């Protein structure tokens, strides 16, 4: 199969509900979440800037999904980047302050605030990157890593968060992107970027990469690299290889319930 010629690979994953946070962690309550979304983002930014960076981003997030993304990054000799609901795009080695905020379900979730304001996760991302600067956007990440293949392993909630950012990518930038998510997440990818979203589905659970719904994208990423050497494939060959791998699993008799994250 034709190879994709790249100088390096970057791995992009999501922040997690599980974090190593200190007593001074910025939360929704401490940042005062009343008013318009832009005013919330401004107060959030002010609260974040008051807290000194505590450790590297890659040492704050915990859980299997994040560990899988770190392992793939190490395997490929690449760099890790995180889509953070509280900070924008950050590098794994970037020192960041202690905070607790997510677009997923759970404590300190943005969902109640967004529902109250009649806004979506993409609206928060726009307000957040306006507050912290466009250098924290997905597009800036691609522009600053012009010679890379970017592997995005994200659940649907984080695809929804950066959907407008993905929609802003040029065809040339999208050629260097692979999006690994669930069936649900793939439906949230902007239409013009959907061809770079790989067809992973619940049949992954019939392989040695089985796990929970919350870590599905990162487990699929491991499969893509460890089993398929997908970073060496063109997008058409990558999609075909994933489909063929799933077909072999189906032939082996797996019947799953589906992944919705």
LUMKERO-258358 format. One record per residue (C-alpha): residue number from 0; x, y, z. Coordinates in steps of 0.25 Angstrom, whole numbers, plus 2048, in hexadecimal, padded with zeros to 3 digits. Example, Ala and Ser with C-alpha at 12.3 -4.5 7.8 and 13.67 -1.06 7.14 Angstrom:
<atom 0, <831, 7EE, 81F>>
<atom 1, <837, 7FC, 81D>>
//
This chain:
<atom 0, <800, 800, 800>>
<atom 1, <805, 80E, 7FD>>
<atom 2, <80C, 815, 809>>
<atom 3, <809, 822, 80F>>
<atom 4, <816, 82A, 80F>>
<atom 5, <817, 833, 81B>>
<atom 6, <822, 838, 824>>
<atom 7, <81B, 835, 831>>
<atom 8, <80E, 831, 837>>
<atom 9, <806, 839, 842>>
<atom 10, <7FB, 833, 84A>>
<atom 11, <7EF, 83B, 84F>>
<atom 12, <7E6, 836, 85A>>
<atom 13, <7DC, 83C, 864>>
<atom 14, <7DE, 840, 872>>
<atom 15, <7D7, 837, 87C>>
<atom 16, <7CE, 838, 888>>
<atom 17, <7D9, 831, 890>>
<atom 18, <7E4, 83B, 893>>
<atom 19, <7EF, 83D, 89E>>
<atom 20, <7EA, 84A, 8A3>>
<atom 21, <7EE, 852, 8AF>>
<atom 22, <7E6, 85A, 8B9>>
<atom 23, <7E7, 867, 8B1>>
<atom 24, <7E1, 860, 8A5>>
<atom 25, <7D8, 86A, 89D>>
<atom 26, <7CA, 865, 89B>>
<atom 27, <7BD, 86A, 896>>
<atom 28, <7B8, 86F, 8A3>>
<atom 29, <7C5, 876, 8A6>>
<atom 30, <7C5, 87D, 899>>
<atom 31, <7B7, 882, 89A>>
<atom 32, <7AF, 87D, 88F>>
<atom 33, <7A4, 887, 88D>>
<atom 34, <7A1, 890, 881>>
<atom 35, <7A3, 88E, 873>>
<atom 36, <7AD, 883, 86D>>
<atom 37, <7B7, 88E, 86A>>
<atom 38, <7B7, 894, 878>>
<atom 39, <7B8, 886, 87E>>
<atom 40, <7C4, 883, 875>>
<atom 41, <7CA, 890, 879>>
<atom 42, <7C8, 88D, 888>>
<atom 43, <7CD, 87F, 886>>
<atom 44, <7DA, 884, 87F>>
<atom 45, <7DC, 88E, 88A>>
<atom 46, <7DB, 883, 895>>
<atom 47, <7E4, 87A, 88D>>
<atom 48, <7EF, 885, 88C>>
<atom 49, <7EF, 887, 89B>>
<atom 50, <7F3, 878, 89D>>
<atom 51, <802, 875, 89B>>
<atom 52, <805, 869, 892>>
<atom 53, <807, 85D, 89A>>
<atom 54, <80C, 852, 891>>
<atom 55, <80D, 84E, 883>>
<atom 56, <7FF, 84B, 87C>>
<atom 57, <803, 83C, 879>>
<atom 58, <805, 83A, 888>>
<atom 59, <7F7, 840, 88C>>
<atom 60, <7EE, 837, 884>>
<atom 61, <7EC, 829, 889>>
<atom 62, <7E4, 81C, 884>>
<atom 63, <7E6, 811, 87A>>
<atom 64, <7E2, 81A, 86E>>
<atom 65, <7EC, 824, 871>>
<atom 66, <7F7, 819, 873>>
<atom 67, <7F4, 813, 866>>
<atom 68, <7F6, 820, 85F>>
<atom 69, <803, 822, 866>>
<atom 70, <807, 814, 862>>
<atom 71, <804, 817, 853>>
<atom 72, <80C, 824, 854>>
<atom 73, <818, 81D, 85A>>
<atom 74, <817, 811, 850>>
<atom 75, <817, 81B, 844>>
<atom 76, <822, 825, 84A>>
<atom 77, <817, 830, 849>>
<atom 78, <812, 83B, 851>>
<atom 79, <805, 83B, 859>>
<atom 80, <7FB, 846, 859>>
<atom 81, <7EE, 847, 861>>
<atom 82, <7E0, 84D, 85E>>
<atom 83, <7DD, 853, 86B>>
<atom 84, <7CF, 859, 86E>>
<atom 85, <7D5, 863, 878>>
<atom 86, <7E2, 867, 871>>
<atom 87, <7E1, 864, 862>>
<atom 88, <7EB, 85C, 85B>>
<atom 89, <7F8, 85A, 864>>
<atom 90, <804, 852, 861>>
<atom 91, <807, 846, 86A>>
<atom 92, <814, 84C, 86F>>
<atom 93, <80D, 85A, 872>>
<atom 94, <80D, 85E, 881>>
<atom 95, <7FE, 861, 884>>
<atom 96, <7F6, 865, 890>>
<atom 97, <7EE, 85C, 898>>
<atom 98, <7DF, 85D, 894>>
<atom 99, <7D3, 854, 893>>
<atom 100, <7C9, 856, 887>>
<atom 101, <7C4, 84D, 87C>>
<atom 102, <7B9, 84C, 871>>
<atom 103, <7B7, 83D, 875>>
<atom 104, <7AD, 839, 880>>
<atom 105, <7B1, 83A, 88E>>
<atom 106, <7B6, 844, 898>>
<atom 107, <7B9, 852, 893>>
<atom 108, <7B3, 84F, 886>>
<atom 109, <7B0, 85A, 87C>>
<atom 110, <7A3, 854, 878>>
<atom 111, <799, 85A, 882>>
<atom 112, <79F, 868, 87F>>
<atom 113, <79E, 866, 870>>
<atom 114, <790, 861, 871>>
<atom 115, <78C, 86D, 87A>>
<atom 116, <792, 876, 86F>>
<atom 117, <78C, 86F, 863>>
<atom 118, <79A, 86D, 85E>>
<atom 119, <7A2, 861, 859>>
<atom 120, <7B0, 85C, 85C>>
<atom 121, <7B6, 862, 84F>>
<atom 122, <7B1, 870, 854>>
<atom 123, <7B9, 86E, 861>>
<atom 124, <7C5, 86A, 859>>
<atom 125, <7C4, 877, 851>>
<atom 126, <7C3, 87F, 85D>>
<atom 127, <7CE, 878, 864>>
<atom 128, <7D8, 879, 858>>
<atom 129, <7D4, 888, 857>>
<atom 130, <7D8, 88A, 865>>
<atom 131, <7E5, 882, 865>>
<atom 132, <7E9, 886, 857>>
<atom 133, <7E7, 87E, 84A>>
<atom 134, <7F5, 877, 84C>>
<atom 135, <7EC, 86E, 855>>
<atom 136, <7E4, 86A, 849>>
<atom 137, <7E4, 85D, 841>>
<atom 138, <7E7, 865, 834>>
<atom 139, <7F3, 86B, 83B>>
<atom 140, <7F8, 85E, 83F>>
<atom 141, <7F8, 859, 831>>
<atom 142, <7FE, 866, 82C>>
<atom 143, <80A, 865, 836>>
<atom 144, <80C, 856, 832>>
<atom 145, <80C, 857, 823>>
<atom 146, <814, 84A, 821>>
<atom 147, <80D, 841, 829>>
<atom 148, <802, 836, 829>>
<atom 149, <7F8, 83A, 834>>
<atom 150, <7F1, 82E, 83B>>
<atom 151, <7E4, 833, 842>>
<atom 152, <7DE, 829, 84C>>
<atom 153, <7D2, 830, 852>>
<atom 154, <7C4, 82C, 858>>
<atom 155, <7B8, 832, 852>>
<atom 156, <7B7, 83D, 85D>>
<atom 157, <7C4, 842, 859>>
<atom 158, <7C2, 841, 84A>>
<atom 159, <7B5, 84A, 84C>>
<atom 160, <7BE, 854, 854>>
<atom 161, <7C8, 856, 848>>
<atom 162, <7BE, 854, 83D>>
<atom 163, <7BF, 862, 838>>
<atom 164, <7CE, 862, 839>>
<atom 165, <7CF, 855, 831>>
<atom 166, <7C5, 85C, 827>>
<atom 167, <7D0, 867, 825>>
<atom 168, <7DB, 85E, 820>>
<atom 169, <7DF, 85E, 812>>
<atom 170, <7DF, 852, 809>>
<atom 171, <7EE, 852, 809>>
<atom 172, <7EE, 852, 819>>
<atom 173, <7E3, 847, 819>>
<atom 174, <7EC, 83E, 810>>
<atom 175, <7F5, 83D, 81C>>
<atom 176, <7EA, 83A, 826>>
<atom 177, <7E4, 82D, 82B>>
<atom 178, <7D9, 82D, 834>>
<atom 179, <7D6, 821, 83D>>
<atom 180, <7C9, 821, 845>>
<atom 181, <7BC, 819, 847>>
<atom 182, <7B0, 818, 83D>>
<atom 183, <7AA, 823, 845>>
<atom 184, <7B6, 82C, 845>>
<atom 185, <7B8, 82A, 836>>
<atom 186, <7AA, 82F, 833>>
<atom 187, <7AE, 83C, 83A>>
<atom 188, <7BA, 83E, 831>>
<atom 189, <7B7, 849, 827>>
<atom 190, <7B3, 844, 81A>>
<atom 191, <7BF, 849, 812>>
<atom 192, <7C9, 842, 81C>>
<atom 193, <7C1, 835, 81E>>
<atom 194, <7C9, 82E, 813>>
<atom 195, <7D5, 82E, 81D>>
<atom 196, <7CD, 828, 828>>
<atom 197, <7D1, 819, 829>>
<atom 198, <7C5, 80F, 829>>
<atom 199, <7C8, 809, 837>>
<atom 200, <7BC, 803, 83E>>
<atom 201, <7B8, 7F9, 849>>
<atom 202, <7BE, 7EE, 842>>
<atom 203, <7CB, 7F3, 848>>
<atom 204, <7C6, 7EC, 855>>
<atom 205, <7C8, 7DE, 84F>>
<atom 206, <7D7, 7E1, 84E>>
<atom 207, <7E2, 7E1, 858>>
<atom 208, <7DF, 7F0, 859>>
<atom 209, <7D2, 7EF, 860>>
<atom 210, <7CF, 7F9, 86C>>
<atom 211, <7C4, 803, 870>>
<atom 212, <7BD, 80D, 868>>
<atom 213, <7C4, 819, 86E>>
<atom 214, <7D2, 814, 869>>
<atom 215, <7CD, 80F, 85B>>
<atom 216, <7D4, 819, 852>>
<atom 217, <7E1, 817, 859>>
<atom 218, <7E0, 808, 858>>
<atom 219, <7DD, 809, 84A>>
<atom 220, <7E9, 812, 848>>
<atom 221, <7F2, 807, 84E>>
<atom 222, <7EC, 7FD, 845>>
<atom 223, <7EE, 806, 839>>
<atom 224, <7FC, 808, 83C>>
<atom 225, <800, 7FA, 842>>
<atom 226, <7F8, 7F1, 839>>
<atom 227, <7F7, 7F9, 82C>>
<atom 228, <803, 803, 82C>>
<atom 229, <7F8, 80D, 828>>
<atom 230, <802, 819, 829>>
<atom 231, <808, 813, 81C>>
<atom 232, <7FC, 812, 814>>
<atom 233, <7F4, 81C, 80B>>
<atom 234, <7E6, 820, 80F>>
<atom 235, <7E0, 816, 806>>
<atom 236, <7E9, 80B, 80A>>
<atom 237, <7E7, 80E, 818>>
<atom 238, <7D8, 80E, 817>>
<atom 239, <7D8, 801, 80F>>
<atom 240, <7E2, 7FA, 81A>>
<atom 241, <7D9, 7FE, 825>>
<atom 242, <7CC, 7F8, 81E>>
<atom 243, <7D4, 7EB, 81A>>
<atom 244, <7D8, 7EA, 829>>
<atom 245, <7CA, 7EB, 82D>>
<atom 246, <7C5, 7E1, 823>>
<atom 247, <7CF, 7D7, 828>>
<atom 248, <7C9, 7D9, 836>>
<atom 249, <7BB, 7D8, 831>>
<atom 250, <7BF, 7CB, 82B>>
<atom 251, <7C4, 7C6, 838>>
<atom 252, <7B6, 7C8, 83E>>
<atom 253, <7B6, 7D4, 846>>
<atom 254, <7A9, 7DB, 848>>
<atom 255, <7AA, 7E8, 850>>
<atom 256, <7A0, 7F3, 855>>
<atom 257, <7A6, 7FF, 84F>>
<atom 258, <7AF, 80B, 854>>
<atom 259, <7A8, 818, 857>>
<atom 260, <7B3, 821, 85D>>
//
